[in-house]
Amino acid sequence: QPLPPIGSNLPPPPMGLMPPPPHPTTINMMAPPSVNSMSSQQQQQDSGQKHDIFVGNLAFSTTEEQLHTAFSEIGRLVRVRMVCDPESGKSRGFAFVEYEDPNAALAAIRNMND
């Protein structure tokens, strides 16, 4: 008799105990942007919370300066971190934008997610 697939006889975990998603929804700078905040577990840091948003599906030609200009219109930024390939130094098409204020991060999610 064949064995059932691993985990097939396990009940799903309760909703309150679900692990956070691997990363938040993305912002698309080549099409209408889509932004989301990181999970509360990912936001925790020693001095409080980080107010990071993940910005994805960027054109490879997008620069940190362009992101800073676009997102600083919404609120005061702490930093913009463009992720680059370590070998080529070229953009990997996503970045993280960190705001000082959680309300600015939420406003970016609302306003840039159209």
N, CA, C and O atoms as CSV, one atom per row, in Angstrom:
chain,resi,resn,atom,element,x,y,z
A,1,GLN,N,N,0.849,-1.178,0.000
A,1,GLN,CA,C,0.000,0.000,0.000
A,1,GLN,C,C,0.897,1.245,0.000
A,1,GLN,O,O,1.782,1.362,0.847
A,2,PRO,N,N,0.673,2.191,-0.956
A,2,PRO,CA,C,1.522,3.384,-1.010
A,2,PRO,C,C,1.252,4.302,0.177
A,2,PRO,O,O,0.132,4.385,0.680
A,3,LEU,N,N,2.287,4.973,0.602
A,3,LEU,CA,C,2.170,5.915,1.709
A,3,LEU,C,C,1.579,7.224,1.212
A,3,LEU,O,O,1.843,7.629,0.080
A,4,PRO,N,N,0.776,7.898,2.048
A,4,PRO,CA,C,0.242,9.211,1.637
A,4,PRO,C,C,1.376,10.234,1.618
A,4,PRO,O,O,2.395,10.041,2.281
A,5,PRO,N,N,1.208,11.317,0.867
A,5,PRO,CA,C,2.245,12.362,0.844
A,5,PRO,C,C,2.504,12.895,2.250
A,5,PRO,O,O,1.601,12.947,3.084
A,6,ILE,N,N,3.731,13.283,2.495
A,6,ILE,CA,C,4.124,13.818,3.800
A,6,ILE,C,C,3.260,15.019,4.142
A,6,ILE,O,O,3.074,15.919,3.322
A,7,GLY,N,N,2.741,15.025,5.345
A,7,GLY,CA,C,1.945,16.160,5.817
A,7,GLY,C,C,0.499,16.136,5.366
A,7,GLY,O,O,-0.276,16.999,5.781
A,8,SER,N,N,0.098,15.175,4.524
A,8,SER,CA,C,-1.266,15.181,4.004
A,8,SER,C,C,-2.294,14.845,5.064
A,8,SER,O,O,-3.459,15.217,4.923
A,9,ASN,N,N,-1.895,14.145,6.133
A,9,ASN,CA,C,-2.850,13.790,7.172
A,9,ASN,C,C,-2.825,14.776,8.343
A,9,ASN,O,O,-3.485,14.543,9.355
A,10,LEU,N,N,-2.074,15.869,8.217
A,10,LEU,CA,C,-2.003,16.859,9.284
A,10,LEU,C,C,-3.057,17.928,9.067
A,10,LEU,O,O,-3.268,18.375,7.939
A,11,PRO,N,N,-3.727,18.345,10.145
A,11,PRO,CA,C,-4.705,19.439,9.989
A,11,PRO,C,C,-3.966,20.752,9.744
A,11,PRO,O,O,-2.809,20.891,10.141
A,12,PRO,N,N,-4.616,21.715,9.096
A,12,PRO,CA,C,-3.958,23.018,8.892
A,12,PRO,C,C,-3.751,23.715,10.234
A,12,PRO,O,O,-4.538,23.508,11.157
A,13,PRO,N,N,-2.700,24.545,10.361
A,13,PRO,CA,C,-2.475,25.244,11.632
A,13,PRO,C,C,-3.587,26.256,11.880
A,13,PRO,O,O,-4.176,26.767,10.928
A,14,PRO,N,N,-3.884,26.554,13.151
A,14,PRO,CA,C,-4.894,27.575,13.447
A,14,PRO,C,C,-4.486,28.910,12.822
A,14,PRO,O,O,-3.297,29.207,12.700
A,15,MET,N,N,-5.465,29.703,12.432
A,15,MET,CA,C,-5.197,30.957,11.719
A,15,MET,C,C,-4.279,31.893,12.506
A,15,MET,O,O,-3.438,32.563,11.907
A,16,GLY,N,N,-4.416,31.955,13.813
A,16,GLY,CA,C,-3.588,32.856,14.600
A,16,GLY,C,C,-2.139,32.427,14.686
A,16,GLY,O,O,-1.291,33.216,15.103
A,17,LEU,N,N,-1.832,31.200,14.304
A,17,LEU,CA,C,-0.481,30.695,14.414
A,17,LEU,C,C,0.217,30.564,13.066
A,17,LEU,O,O,1.285,29.958,12.984
A,18,MET,N,N,-0.359,31.113,12.027
A,18,MET,CA,C,0.237,31.035,10.700
A,18,MET,C,C,1.539,31.827,10.688
A,18,MET,O,O,1.598,32.918,11.255
A,19,PRO,N,N,2.586,31.298,10.050
A,19,PRO,CA,C,3.834,32.055,9.963
A,19,PRO,C,C,3.646,33.271,9.069
A,19,PRO,O,O,2.776,33.270,8.197
A,20,PRO,N,N,4.455,34.315,9.276
A,20,PRO,CA,C,4.333,35.489,8.414
A,20,PRO,C,C,4.722,35.127,6.994
A,20,PRO,O,O,5.481,34.182,6.783
A,21,PRO,N,N,4.209,35.869,6.009
A,21,PRO,CA,C,4.593,35.586,4.627
A,21,PRO,C,C,6.087,35.813,4.450
A,21,PRO,O,O,6.684,36.566,5.219
A,22,PRO,N,N,6.713,35.174,3.443
A,22,PRO,CA,C,8.149,35.326,3.254
A,22,PRO,C,C,8.548,36.762,2.947
A,22,PRO,O,O,9.658,37.174,3.283
A,23,HIS,N,N,7.678,37.522,2.324
A,23,HIS,CA,C,7.924,38.942,2.061
A,23,HIS,C,C,6.595,39.580,1.716
A,23,HIS,O,O,5.675,38.890,1.276
A,24,PRO,N,N,6.478,40.884,1.907
A,24,PRO,CA,C,5.224,41.561,1.610
A,24,PRO,C,C,4.984,41.710,0.114
A,24,PRO,O,O,5.839,41.397,-0.714
A,25,THR,N,N,3.815,42.189,-0.194
A,25,THR,CA,C,3.453,42.457,-1.573
A,25,THR,C,C,4.388,43.502,-2.153
A,25,THR,O,O,5.005,44.261,-1.405
A,26,THR,N,N,4.500,43.553,-3.446
A,26,THR,CA,C,5.486,44.405,-4.087
A,26,THR,C,C,4.892,45.679,-4.654
A,26,THR,O,O,3.678,45.800,-4.816
A,27,ILE,N,N,5.758,46.615,-4.948
A,27,ILE,CA,C,5.393,47.791,-5.718
A,27,ILE,C,C,6.001,47.605,-7.094
A,27,ILE,O,O,7.143,47.164,-7.221
A,28,ASN,N,N,5.262,47.931,-8.091
A,28,ASN,CA,C,5.714,47.726,-9.456
A,28,ASN,C,C,5.906,49.085,-10.091
A,28,ASN,O,O,4.929,49.787,-10.352
A,29,MET,N,N,7.149,49.473,-10.347
A,29,MET,CA,C,7.428,50.786,-10.916
A,29,MET,C,C,7.296,50.783,-12.441
A,29,MET,O,O,7.330,51.851,-13.052
A,30,MET,N,N,7.146,49.613,-13.072
A,30,MET,CA,C,6.955,49.556,-14.512
A,30,MET,C,C,5.471,49.617,-14.847
A,30,MET,O,O,5.104,49.950,-15.974
A,31,ALA,N,N,4.630,49.304,-13.896
A,31,ALA,CA,C,3.182,49.346,-14.025
A,31,ALA,C,C,2.674,50.086,-12.794
A,31,ALA,O,O,3.485,50.562,-11.999
A,32,PRO,N,N,1.360,50.200,-12.608
A,32,PRO,CA,C,0.901,50.865,-11.395
A,32,PRO,C,C,1.505,50.201,-10.158
A,32,PRO,O,O,1.468,48.976,-10.042
A,33,PRO,N,N,2.063,50.988,-9.229
A,33,PRO,CA,C,2.768,50.434,-8.077
A,33,PRO,C,C,1.862,49.658,-7.137
A,33,PRO,O,O,0.664,49.922,-7.035
A,34,SER,N,N,2.457,48.707,-6.462
A,34,SER,CA,C,1.791,47.917,-5.442
A,34,SER,C,C,2.760,47.793,-4.277
A,34,SER,O,O,3.864,47.275,-4.447
A,35,VAL,N,N,2.366,48.260,-3.094
A,35,VAL,CA,C,3.266,48.311,-1.940
A,35,VAL,C,C,2.571,47.695,-0.742
A,35,VAL,O,O,1.346,47.754,-0.631
A,36,ASN,N,N,3.344,47.105,0.152
A,36,ASN,CA,C,2.789,46.603,1.394
A,36,ASN,C,C,3.845,46.675,2.475
A,36,ASN,O,O,5.041,46.713,2.186
A,37,SER,N,N,3.403,46.695,3.715
A,37,SER,CA,C,4.357,46.750,4.819
A,37,SER,C,C,4.811,45.352,5.181
A,37,SER,O,O,4.174,44.359,4.829
A,38,MET,N,N,5.924,45.295,5.891
A,38,MET,CA,C,6.438,44.021,6.350
A,38,MET,C,C,5.607,43.563,7.544
A,38,MET,O,O,4.952,44.381,8.189
A,39,SER,N,N,5.625,42.277,7.843
A,39,SER,CA,C,4.861,41.744,8.970
A,39,SER,C,C,5.371,42.360,10.266
A,39,SER,O,O,6.496,42.857,10.331
A,40,SER,N,N,4.529,42.321,11.300
A,40,SER,CA,C,4.926,42.933,12.568
A,40,SER,C,C,6.152,42.248,13.143
A,40,SER,O,O,6.965,42.898,13.799
A,41,GLN,N,N,6.304,40.946,12.912
A,41,GLN,CA,C,7.495,40.244,13.401
A,41,GLN,C,C,8.741,40.780,12.702
A,41,GLN,O,O,9.783,40.939,13.339
A,42,GLN,N,N,8.650,41.059,11.404
A,42,GLN,CA,C,9.789,41.566,10.655
A,42,GLN,C,C,10.075,43.019,11.000
A,42,GLN,O,O,11.198,43.483,10.803
A,43,GLN,N,N,9.078,43.758,11.516
A,43,GLN,CA,C,9.253,45.173,11.801
A,43,GLN,C,C,9.969,45.430,13.114
A,43,GLN,O,O,10.482,46.529,13.322
A,44,GLN,N,N,10.018,44.448,14.006
A,44,GLN,CA,C,10.617,44.668,15.315
A,44,GLN,C,C,12.121,44.897,15.208
A,44,GLN,O,O,12.804,44.220,14.439
A,45,GLN,N,N,12.624,45.833,15.964
A,45,GLN,CA,C,14.060,46.056,16.088
A,45,GLN,C,C,14.329,46.582,17.478
A,45,GLN,O,O,13.389,46.893,18.210
A,46,ASP,N,N,15.592,46.690,17.864
A,46,ASP,CA,C,15.956,47.035,19.230
A,46,ASP,C,C,15.316,48.326,19.721
A,46,ASP,O,O,14.840,48.368,20.856
A,47,SER,N,N,15.287,49.367,18.922
A,47,SER,CA,C,14.795,50.658,19.388
A,47,SER,C,C,13.334,50.894,19.040
A,47,SER,O,O,12.884,52.039,19.079
A,48,GLY,N,N,12.587,49.873,18.706
A,48,GLY,CA,C,11.185,50.035,18.349
A,48,GLY,C,C,10.882,49.308,17.059
A,48,GLY,O,O,11.413,48.231,16.791
A,49,GLN,N,N,10.027,49.910,16.273
A,49,GLN,CA,C,9.640,49.274,15.021
A,49,GLN,C,C,10.290,49.959,13.837
A,49,GLN,O,O,10.522,51.168,13.836
A,50,LYS,N,N,10.577,49.148,12.826
A,50,LYS,CA,C,11.011,49.697,11.543
A,50,LYS,C,C,9.746,49.903,10.720
A,50,LYS,O,O,8.764,49.178,10.882
A,51,HIS,N,N,9.776,50.861,9.869
A,51,HIS,CA,C,8.625,51.148,9.020
A,51,HIS,C,C,9.066,50.971,7.574
A,51,HIS,O,O,9.099,51.916,6.786
A,52,ASP,N,N,9.403,49.726,7.258
A,52,ASP,CA,C,9.925,49.338,5.951
A,52,ASP,C,C,8.802,48.936,5.022
A,52,ASP,O,O,7.816,48.331,5.444
A,53,ILE,N,N,8.954,49.274,3.764
A,53,ILE,CA,C,8.094,48.705,2.739
A,53,ILE,C,C,8.987,48.095,1.671
A,53,ILE,O,O,10.084,48.584,1.402
A,54,PHE,N,N,8.507,47.040,1.079
A,54,PHE,CA,C,9.212,46.323,0.017
A,54,PHE,C,C,8.723,46.890,-1.306
A,54,PHE,O,O,7.519,47.019,-1.526
A,55,VAL,N,N,9.652,47.226,-2.179
A,55,VAL,CA,C,9.323,47.781,-3.493
A,55,VAL,C,C,9.891,46.820,-4.525
A,55,VAL,O,O,11.107,46.650,-4.614
A,56,GLY,N,N,9.026,46.197,-5.299
A,56,GLY,CA,C,9.492,45.175,-6.231
A,56,GLY,C,C,9.066,45.423,-7.654
A,56,GLY,O,O,8.365,46.388,-7.958
A,57,ASN,N,N,9.503,44.534,-8.518
A,57,ASN,CA,C,9.230,44.601,-9.962
A,57,ASN,C,C,9.691,45.920,-10.556
A,57,ASN,O,O,9.030,46.493,-11.422
A,58,LEU,N,N,10.831,46.392,-10.080
A,58,LEU,CA,C,11.385,47.652,-10.583
A,58,LEU,C,C,12.088,47.421,-11.910
A,58,LEU,O,O,12.626,46.342,-12.161
A,59,ALA,N,N,12.079,48.431,-12.749
A,59,ALA,CA,C,12.903,48.389,-13.953
A,59,ALA,C,C,14.358,48.315,-13.492
A,59,ALA,O,O,14.724,48.945,-12.499
A,60,PHE,N,N,15.175,47.568,-14.190
A,60,PHE,CA,C,16.573,47.414,-13.780
A,60,PHE,C,C,17.331,48.733,-13.844
A,60,PHE,O,O,18.390,48.869,-13.232
A,61,SER,N,N,16.802,49.697,-14.574
A,61,SER,CA,C,17.449,51.005,-14.679
A,61,SER,C,C,17.044,51.959,-13.548
A,61,SER,O,O,17.594,53.056,-13.451
A,62,THR,N,N,16.096,51.562,-12.694
A,62,THR,CA,C,15.660,52.409,-11.586
A,62,THR,C,C,16.813,52.614,-10.607
A,62,THR,O,O,17.544,51.675,-10.292
A,63,THR,N,N,16.971,53.848,-10.131
A,63,THR,CA,C,18.056,54.171,-9.198
A,63,THR,C,C,17.495,54.432,-7.798
A,63,THR,O,O,16.301,54.681,-7.631
A,64,GLU,N,N,18.376,54.370,-6.798
A,64,GLU,CA,C,17.980,54.717,-5.436
A,64,GLU,C,C,17.510,56.162,-5.371
A,64,GLU,O,O,16.582,56.481,-4.627
A,65,GLU,N,N,18.137,57.028,-6.138
A,65,GLU,CA,C,17.758,58.440,-6.143
A,65,GLU,C,C,16.327,58.612,-6.645
A,65,GLU,O,O,15.572,59.415,-6.097
A,66,GLN,N,N,15.947,57.863,-7.685
A,66,GLN,CA,C,14.575,57.942,-8.209
A,66,GLN,C,C,13.574,57.460,-7.160
A,66,GLN,O,O,12.522,58.071,-6.972
A,67,LEU,N,N,13.903,56.369,-6.482
A,67,LEU,CA,C,13.018,55.869,-5.435
A,67,LEU,C,C,12.925,56.869,-4.291
A,67,LEU,O,O,11.841,57.120,-3.765
A,68,HIS,N,N,14.067,57.441,-3.907
A,68,HIS,CA,C,14.070,58.427,-2.825
A,68,HIS,C,C,13.185,59.609,-3.189
A,68,HIS,O,O,12.397,60.073,-2.365
A,69,THR,N,N,13.310,60.092,-4.404
A,69,THR,CA,C,12.496,61.231,-4.849
A,69,THR,C,C,11.011,60.885,-4.815
A,69,THR,O,O,10.203,61.665,-4.310
A,70,ALA,N,N,10.651,59.726,-5.348
A,70,ALA,CA,C,9.239,59.325,-5.419
A,70,ALA,C,C,8.636,59.114,-4.029
A,70,ALA,O,O,7.526,59.574,-3.758
A,71,PHE,N,N,9.363,58.422,-3.150
A,71,PHE,CA,C,8.801,58.067,-1.853
A,71,PHE,C,C,8.945,59.159,-0.816
A,71,PHE,O,O,8.188,59.173,0.154
A,72,SER,N,N,9.889,60.078,-0.980
A,72,SER,CA,C,10.046,61.156,0.002
A,72,SER,C,C,8.926,62.180,-0.103
A,72,SER,O,O,8.744,62.988,0.807
A,73,GLU,N,N,8.179,62.159,-1.192
A,73,GLU,CA,C,7.016,63.048,-1.306
A,73,GLU,C,C,5.934,62.662,-0.304
A,73,GLU,O,O,5.078,63.482,0.026
A,74,ILE,N,N,5.963,61.439,0.178
A,74,ILE,CA,C,4.937,60.943,1.091
A,74,ILE,C,C,5.320,61.181,2.552
A,74,ILE,O,O,4.455,61.440,3.388
A,75,GLY,N,N,6.614,61.094,2.857
A,75,GLY,CA,C,7.057,61.293,4.236
A,75,GLY,C,C,8.566,61.236,4.333
A,75,GLY,O,O,9.255,60.947,3.354
A,76,ARG,N,N,9.073,61.514,5.520
A,76,ARG,CA,C,10.518,61.546,5.745
A,76,ARG,C,C,11.082,60.127,5.736
A,76,ARG,O,O,10.632,59.254,6.479
A,77,LEU,N,N,12.085,59.921,4.868
A,77,LEU,CA,C,12.707,58.610,4.728
A,77,LEU,C,C,13.903,58.463,5.645
A,77,LEU,O,O,14.628,59.424,5.901
A,78,VAL,N,N,14.104,57.243,6.140
A,78,VAL,CA,C,15.311,56.898,6.879
A,78,VAL,C,C,16.366,56.468,5.876
A,78,VAL,O,O,17.508,56.927,5.915
A,79,ARG,N,N,15.956,55.559,4.954
A,79,ARG,CA,C,16.877,55.121,3.904
A,79,ARG,C,C,16.138,54.347,2.827
A,79,ARG,O,O,15.019,53.869,3.012
A,80,VAL,N,N,16.817,54.247,1.695
A,80,VAL,CA,C,16.372,53.436,0.564
A,80,VAL,C,C,17.483,52.436,0.299
A,80,VAL,O,O,18.644,52.816,0.149
A,81,ARG,N,N,17.130,51.158,0.241
A,81,ARG,CA,C,18.127,50.108,0.006
A,81,ARG,C,C,17.782,49.350,-1.272
A,81,ARG,O,O,16.902,48.489,-1.271
A,82,MET,N,N,18.466,49.667,-2.345
A,82,MET,CA,C,18.309,48.959,-3.615
A,82,MET,C,C,19.129,47.678,-3.520
A,82,MET,O,O,20.287,47.713,-3.104
A,83,VAL,N,N,18.543,46.558,-3.899
A,83,VAL,CA,C,19.244,45.277,-3.820
A,83,VAL,C,C,19.899,45.000,-5.168
A,83,VAL,O,O,19.238,45.009,-6.206
A,84,CYS,N,N,21.219,44.750,-5.136
A,84,CYS,CA,C,21.997,44.520,-6.355
A,84,CYS,C,C,22.627,43.136,-6.329
A,84,CYS,O,O,22.873,42.572,-5.263
A,85,ASP,N,N,22.882,42.604,-7.501
A,85,ASP,CA,C,23.572,41.327,-7.636
A,85,ASP,C,C,25.010,41.509,-7.182
A,85,ASP,O,O,25.680,42.437,-7.636
A,86,PRO,N,N,25.504,40.646,-6.295
A,86,PRO,CA,C,26.864,40.843,-5.783
A,86,PRO,C,C,27.954,40.657,-6.837
A,86,PRO,O,O,29.017,41.269,-6.737
A,87,GLU,N,N,27.709,39.836,-7.827
A,87,GLU,CA,C,28.728,39.608,-8.850
A,87,GLU,C,C,28.766,40.708,-9.903
A,87,GLU,O,O,29.832,41.221,-10.243
A,88,SER,N,N,27.582,41.068,-10.418
A,88,SER,CA,C,27.547,42.047,-11.511
A,88,SER,C,C,27.384,43.478,-11.015
A,88,SER,O,O,27.740,44.424,-11.719
A,89,GLY,N,N,26.846,43.645,-9.800
A,89,GLY,CA,C,26.577,44.987,-9.288
A,89,GLY,C,C,25.310,45.592,-9.862
A,89,GLY,O,O,24.977,46.734,-9.543
A,90,LYS,N,N,24.593,44.854,-10.702
A,90,LYS,CA,C,23.366,45.361,-11.322
A,90,LYS,C,C,22.170,45.146,-10.396
A,90,LYS,O,O,22.163,44.242,-9.560
A,91,SER,N,N,21.168,45.993,-10.565
A,91,SER,CA,C,19.954,45.906,-9.766
A,91,SER,C,C,19.278,44.552,-9.958
A,91,SER,O,O,19.276,43.988,-11.052
A,92,ARG,N,N,18.706,44.046,-8.870
A,92,ARG,CA,C,17.941,42.802,-8.943
A,92,ARG,C,C,16.457,43.091,-9.113
A,92,ARG,O,O,15.654,42.160,-9.167
A,93,GLY,N,N,16.077,44.368,-9.199
A,93,GLY,CA,C,14.691,44.730,-9.479
A,93,GLY,C,C,13.818,44.925,-8.257
A,93,GLY,O,O,12.593,44.971,-8.376
A,94,PHE,N,N,14.432,45.042,-7.067
A,94,PHE,CA,C,13.629,45.349,-5.890
A,94,PHE,C,C,14.451,46.147,-4.892
A,94,PHE,O,O,15.679,46.193,-4.958
A,95,ALA,N,N,13.727,46.781,-3.955
A,95,ALA,CA,C,14.365,47.641,-2.961
A,95,ALA,C,C,13.511,47.664,-1.705
A,95,ALA,O,O,12.386,47.163,-1.691
A,96,PHE,N,N,14.063,48.253,-0.649
A,96,PHE,CA,C,13.337,48.484,0.588
A,96,PHE,C,C,13.401,49.970,0.883
A,96,PHE,O,O,14.459,50.588,0.769
A,97,VAL,N,N,12.267,50.542,1.261
A,97,VAL,CA,C,12.172,51.958,1.608
A,97,VAL,C,C,11.740,52.015,3.066
A,97,VAL,O,O,10.722,51.436,3.445
A,98,GLU,N,N,12.525,52.721,3.886
A,98,GLU,CA,C,12.231,52.810,5.315
A,98,GLU,C,C,11.828,54.234,5.677
A,98,GLU,O,O,12.542,55.191,5.373
A,99,TYR,N,N,10.682,54.360,6.327
A,99,TYR,CA,C,10.165,55.648,6.781
A,99,TYR,C,C,10.400,55.827,8.271
A,99,TYR,O,O,10.473,54.853,9.020
A,100,GLU,N,N,10.522,57.104,8.703
A,100,GLU,CA,C,10.601,57.418,10.130
A,100,GLU,C,C,9.274,57.165,10.815
A,100,GLU,O,O,9.241,56.695,11.952
A,101,ASP,N,N,8.185,57.471,10.138
A,101,ASP,CA,C,6.853,57.464,10.723
A,101,ASP,C,C,6.016,56.316,10.157
A,101,ASP,O,O,5.956,56.151,8.939
A,102,PRO,N,N,5.374,55.523,11.007
A,102,PRO,CA,C,4.551,54.431,10.494
A,102,PRO,C,C,3.390,54.920,9.645
A,102,PRO,O,O,2.963,54.225,8.723
A,103,ASN,N,N,2.871,56.113,9.941
A,103,ASN,CA,C,1.768,56.647,9.143
A,103,ASN,C,C,2.222,56.980,7.722
A,103,ASN,O,O,1.451,56.837,6.773
A,104,ALA,N,N,3.461,57.420,7.575
A,104,ALA,CA,C,3.993,57.693,6.242
A,104,ALA,C,C,4.130,56.384,5.469
A,104,ALA,O,O,3.836,56.339,4.275
A,105,ALA,N,N,4.574,55.318,6.139
A,105,ALA,CA,C,4.674,54.016,5.473
A,105,ALA,C,C,3.298,53.549,5.019
A,105,ALA,O,O,3.153,53.046,3.906
A,106,LEU,N,N,2.289,53.711,5.866
A,106,LEU,CA,C,0.929,53.330,5.483
A,106,LEU,C,C,0.415,54.202,4.329
A,106,LEU,O,O,-0.260,53.711,3.424
A,107,ALA,N,N,0.739,55.484,4.374
A,107,ALA,CA,C,0.330,56.376,3.285
A,107,ALA,C,C,0.993,55.957,1.968
A,107,ALA,O,O,0.364,56.012,0.911
A,108,ALA,N,N,2.251,55.543,2.031
A,108,ALA,CA,C,2.936,55.072,0.820
A,108,ALA,C,C,2.247,53.830,0.282
A,108,ALA,O,O,2.070,53.680,-0.927
A,109,ILE,N,N,1.861,52.944,1.184
A,109,ILE,CA,C,1.167,51.732,0.749
A,109,ILE,C,C,-0.141,52.097,0.066
A,109,ILE,O,O,-0.464,51.567,-0.997
A,110,ARG,N,N,-0.892,53.004,0.679
A,110,ARG,CA,C,-2.185,53.406,0.093
A,110,ARG,C,C,-2.004,54.150,-1.223
A,110,ARG,O,O,-2.687,53.856,-2.204
A,111,ASN,N,N,-1.084,55.115,-1.245
A,111,ASN,CA,C,-0.957,56.000,-2.407
A,111,ASN,C,C,-0.182,55.379,-3.575
A,111,ASN,O,O,-0.450,55.707,-4.730
A,112,MET,N,N,0.752,54.507,-3.295
A,112,MET,CA,C,1.577,53.934,-4.356
A,112,MET,C,C,1.049,52.589,-4.818
A,112,MET,O,O,1.636,51.963,-5.701
A,113,ASN,N,N,-0.034,52.144,-4.242
A,113,ASN,CA,C,-0.581,50.825,-4.546
A,113,ASN,C,C,-1.761,50.937,-5.507
A,113,ASN,O,O,-2.656,50.092,-5.471
A,114,ASP,N,N,-1.786,51.944,-6.354
A,114,ASP,CA,C,-2.878,52.137,-7.322
A,114,ASP,C,C,-2.506,51.600,-8.673
A,114,ASP,O,O,-3.302,51.676,-9.608
